Amino acid sequence: MAILEVTLIPIGTKTTSVSPYIAEAEKVLEEMGVRYELNPMGTVIEADIDLGLKAVRAMQEQVFAKGADRVYTVLKIDDRRDKKASLEEKIKSVKEKM
């Protein structure tokens, strides 16, 4: 299981607000049945790497469909193969060391 964090930045819109575009992108994840968590600066996805990358691409396309002329995307991937990874486990591991 991979953990991906994606930040989508719509450019070429008539507003400085990005929330309508991000809301549409989040709907894609709901429709795909992908596990995710929205945070103030992006979205964290927990999925098989192929599904996760497919989801990010679909999110971009949804932002274009909403009317953005350009989408700047920042993507971070943690694809760990030595043990099972999850959103909760990553946070728990840090908190245990605090």
Protein Blocks (a to p, Z undefined) as FASTA:
>chain_A
ZZdddddddehiabfbfklmmmmmmmmmmmnopacdddfkbccddddfklmmmmmmmmmm
mmmmnopabdcddddddddfkbccdfklmmmmmmmmZZ
